[in-house]
Amino acid sequence: MKRIAIEEHFHTQRYVNHLRSRTDYPKVEISRDRQNNEIELLWCAPGYYLPRKPEITNRLLDMADMRLQEMDETGIDMQILSLVCPGPEIFDAPTGTTLARQTNDELFEVIKRHPKRFAGFAALAPQDPRSAADELERAVKQLGFKGAKINSHIRGEYLDDQKYWVMLERAETLGVPIYIHPREPSSDMLKPYLTYPALAGSMWGYAAETGLHAMRLICSGVFDKYPNLKIILGHLGEALPFWLWRLDQRWNVGEGASDPLVKRLMKKPSQYVKDNFLVTTSGMFWEPAFLCVYLSLGADNILFAVDYPFEASKEAVQFMDGLSICDHDKEKIYHLNAEALLGL
């Protein structure tokens, strides 16, 4: 069975060097773990860092040998590559715009060497929305990329702000999706997490942050204006499928009924999720959670992903192969949906 993995990450040496050279956030510091092994601390914000072992950085930088070997061993035919977090949205606009363009050009060269194994999502710097829209168009039309990935909030702002809609309009016009990938909550919301810093990351904060971003987009009315816009969420939808009934119910009778936004929107929240979002299996290899999403959204809205190199490709494939669903739906999730969405 053909397998296309849609949330697979990479770094470039130029990007790593830039992070290591910085004295302001985001920045990288060298430290030691409890076993006295060297480790990198990626400081995303004051009081919050991500520890990263050198072998993870090496796997992110490797765009051939180790990566292709793992793909071959686990039967993954293609990875859709995206720049690992933090992306260009975390820097000032000129720096982010330059880094995004450089990174996209470097990824293009990798894909040229392995066109049957890799495709790409563009890195963007939304701080300059029109330039980001133009870079998305360049990446799609000239470099052959299949969409873009943005790591949730843009220095504390979200894509529901109408100044960013030029990017969303361009994505709809080009017929490509935007992958909203998690990052730590914005500075306005980060403080309560930092009593237990692990909560700010993939254990909890990532899903809370990205689910909020998705709901802000729904509430903004952007999908009424751009009904064919497609947004991808990882990790089985950042918990949104679990909440669909309650979202609709409160939308109609509770807090939502007094919100003037509700009267302007054409659909219920659940319908926007079903019509405008797709979710991936990245980093969520648990059948009860999968079945909730499968029953809520159906196989047509689910895409296979690993979250390489932070998760193991073998575990992701074994999980998918072992699911108690029909083979035709596995085909959809493994590759048919991605081929249709990305024009592969």
N, C-alpha and C positions, 0 to 999 in steps of 0.2 A: 504494500500500500504506500503510495507516494506521501511524503511528509514535507510540509513547508512550515518552518518555525518563524514566527512573525515579530517577536520581541527579543532580539539577540544583539548584544551590545559590543561596542569596540571603543578603543581610544586611538589617538594618533600621538606620536612622540612629540610633535610640536605642541599639542594641547597639554600633554602631561608636563612638558617643560615650562609652559606658561603658568600652570597652577603652582609648580614648585618654586617659581621665581617670585611669586606674589608675597607681599607683606600684609595686604588687606584681605578681607573675606571676599570670595572663597580662596583658600590657600591650603598648601600641604606642608605638614611638618613631619619630620622623622622622629619616631619614638621606639619604645621597646615594649613587648607584651610581657605577660607574667612568666613566660619561659625564657625571657631575655632575647627573644627573636626580634629582628628589626621589623617595624611596621610603620605604615604611613597613616597619618591622621589627616583626613580631609575635613578641614574646618569649613562648614557651610555657613555658620552664623555664630555669633558670640555664645559660648556655652554649649554648642552642639557640633559634634564631629562624627564622621564615619570612619571607623578603622578599616584599613584595607591592607591585606597581606601582599607582599611583593609578587607572589605567584598569581594573584588575581590580576594585578596590573599587567604582568607578563602575558596572561591569557587574553586580556583586552587588547593588547598591542599586537598580538599574533593574528595575522589575517590570512594564514595559509596552513602551516604544518599541523600544529596542535588542534586548531579549530576544524580543519578538514578531516583530520584523523577521527576526532570524536563524532563528527557528522557521519562519516562512513561506518563507524562501528555501531552506531545506533539507527542507521537507516534514514537519516534526515537528508533530504535531497537539496533543500535550499534554506538559507537563512536570510531574513530581511534585516539588514544591519542598521543600527541607530547608535548615535553617539551616547556614551554612558553619561549619566547624571554626575555632576552638574553640567548643564548645557549652556549655550550662549546667553540664555535669558537671565542669567544671574549677574552679568557684567554691565558696565555702562554701555550705552548704545553703540558708540564707535568701536569699542573693543569687541563686543559681542558680534556685531555685523562682520567684522574682519575675520574673527575666528570661525564663524559659521561658513563663510564662503571658502576659506582655506580648507576646512574640514570636509566640506562637500566635494571639493576638487580632489582631495586625497582619497576619499571613499570611491569616487568615480574611477580612479586609476586601479583600485583593488577590484572593483566589479568588472572592469575591462579584462583583467587577467583571469577572472573566474566567472564568466557571465551566466553559466548554468548553475552555479552554486550560490551566488550572492545577488541580492538586489538591495536597494537602499531607501531609507527615509531621510529626508533632508534635515539638517540642523538649521534652526532659524533664530534670529534675535528679534523678538517681537517688540522690544523697546522702541524700535523705529518701524512702525507697522507697515508703511508703504514699501520701505526697502525690504522688509521681510516677505511681503507678498511678491515683490519682484524676484527675490531670491528663490522663493518656492517655484515660481514659473520657470526661472532659469534651470533649476534643478530637475524639474519634470520634463521640460521641452528639450533642453540641451544635454542634460546628463542622464536622462532616462529614469530618474527616481520615481518612486511609487507613492509618495506622499511626504508627510513631515512628522516629526516628533517634537513636542514641547513638554518640558518638565513642569507642568502645572503652573503655579503662580509666577508672574513676571515682576520680580522685585516688589511683591505684595499686591499686585494687581492681577485681574483675571480677564479671560477672553470675552466675558459678557459685556465689558466696557466697549461701547460702540466705536471707540477709536481703533480697536483691534479688528473690527468686522471686515475691513478691507482684505485681511488675510483669509478670513472665513469665506468671503465672497469669491476670492481667487481660487481657493481650494474647491469650492463647488463648481466653478466654471471649468476648472481643469479636470474635474471628475476624480479627485484623489482625496483620501482620508487624512485626518490629523489624529495622531496618536497622542493622547494626553497621559503622560507618564508621571508617576508620583515623585514628590520630593517632600522634604520636611515642611511642616506648616509655616506660614508666613510669620514675620517677626511680631505682628499684632496678636498672633495666637500661640506662639511657640512657648512662652513662659510657663504655663501650667504643665507642660510636658516635661520640663527640664528637672523637676524633682526626681524623675526616673527617666533619664535621657533615652533609654532604649525605646520608650513608648513613642518618641517623635519619629522613629524610623519605620522600617517595614513591619514591625510587630503590630503597630496600631496607627500611628500618625499619618503614614503614607495614604492608607485607604480613606481616613477621615478627610484629609486634605483634597484628594482627587475626587472623591465622591461629592464633596462640597462644590468643587469646580464644575462638575457635570451638572449639578442641580442649579447652579447660578446660570449656566448656559440655557437650561430649560426655562427658567423663570424669566430670562431676558427677552424671550420671544425670537431669538435668532433663528430657530428652526422653522418658524412661520415665514420669516423673510427668505431663508435659504433652505427650502424643504428637502433638497437632495444632498445637503451637507452630511458627511459621515464622520463620526468621532469614534475612535477605538479606545477602550479602557482595558487595562490589564487585570490580572489577578481575579478573574471571574467577575469583573464588573465593579470592583471596589465596594462590594456589599450592596449596591443598588438593587440587584434582582431580589434580594431578600426583603427589601422594603417596599416593593411596588404596590402591594395592596394598601398598606398604611399611607403611603404618599398620596394615592388617589383619594382615600377615605378622608384624610385630613384636608386635602385640597378642596373638597366639596363642602365639608360640614364644620371644620374646625378653624384653625388659624388661617388657612387659605381662603376661606369664604370672606374674610374681612380685608383681604389683600387686594388692592385695585389691580395688581398685575394679573390676577386670576381671570378677571373679566376680559382681559385683552387677548388671552391665549386661546388657541383654537382646539387644543387637545388636552387630555389628562396627562400627568407626568409619565405614567406607564407607557402611554402610546408613543411619546417622544423617545423614550428609551428603546422601544421596539423598532421604531421607524428610523432613528438617526444614530443609534449606537451599535457597535459590535464589541464583544468582550473576548478576551483571550484566556487561555489556561495558564499563563505564565505564573510560576511560583505558587500554584494552588492545586496541589495534587491530592485532593481528598474527595472521594466519591460523594458523600452527602452534600457537600457544597456544590459540586458539579451538578448533581441531580436537581438541586434547587434552581440553578441557572437554566438547565436544560428544559425543565418543566415551565419556567417563567418566560423564557425567550425563544426556545426552540433551537434546533441544531443549526438553522440558517444564520443565526446571529453569533455563533461561537467560532473562534479561530484557535488553532494550535499554536502554542508558544512555550519556550523553555525558560527564558530569562537568563540565558548564557552570559557570562560564566558563573553567575551567582547561584544557579541551580544546575543539577546534573541532567544532561540530555537523556541518559539511560533511565533515570527515574521518571522523567516526563513521558517518554515513550511507553514504558511499562504501565504507567498510569492510564494513558489513553487506550492502549491495547486491551487492558483488563476491564474497561468500563462495560457495564451491563446495558449497552445500547446496540442497535442494529449496525451492521457493517456499512450500510449506505450513509447513515448519519456520521459514522466515523470518517468516511471518505469526505463528507462535507467539511467537517472540522479540521481534518488533517490537511486538505489541500484545495478542495473545490471552492469553498467560500473565499479563500485567499486569492485564488486564480481569478474569480469573478470580480472581486473588489479591487484588485490591483492590476488587472489586465495582464496577468502573467501568461 
